[in-house]
Amino acid sequence: MKEKVDTELRSHIEEMAKMFEEMSFTPMQGRILSYLSCSGKSYKSFEEIVNFFQTSKSTVSNSLSYLISKKLVDYKTLTGKRKRYFFLTENFPYVLASQHLETIGHFKELSYKTLTFNNPDQKEMNNLLHGWIRFANLFEKYLRDALQDYESNNHANI
């Protein structure tokens, strides 16, 4: 029975990791995010992560470093132990949404810049770019509103 649960858990972690890959994470970053969310306890040691995925320490280390730099994962030490234990941050969805907001801003900036290179007679392409910008503005507004709502309702360390 335990083998079936382990197989199902691994399958679920891989499925979830693919979703994270669609969000521009590497396969290992996605697996780590998935594993930490499904592991059954709030934190895992570096060794537990390496052993679960049977991969190199450098691959896990690089992925964890990136996830920590993005404030999606953090770590703690336990009293009397030298190991670091990794966990998903409390504001994980907020941080992800904030990063998407930055990407939208960059997308709009580059779209506006593209318009400056285009000939005004290229109406079809210019209209397409204007449509993208309108959509990005709308998406940005709703995302900002959602983030502000989260901030006001959660009073977390954001």
Secondary structure, 3 states (H helix, E strand, C coil): CHHHHHHHHHHHHHHHHHHHHHCCCCHHHHHHHHHHHHCCCCCEEHHHHHHHHCCCHHHHHHHHHHHHHCCCEEEEECCCCCCEEEEECCCHHHHHHHHHHHHHHHHHHHHHHHHHHCCCCCHHHHHHHHHHHHHHHHHHHHHHHHHHHHHHHHCCCC
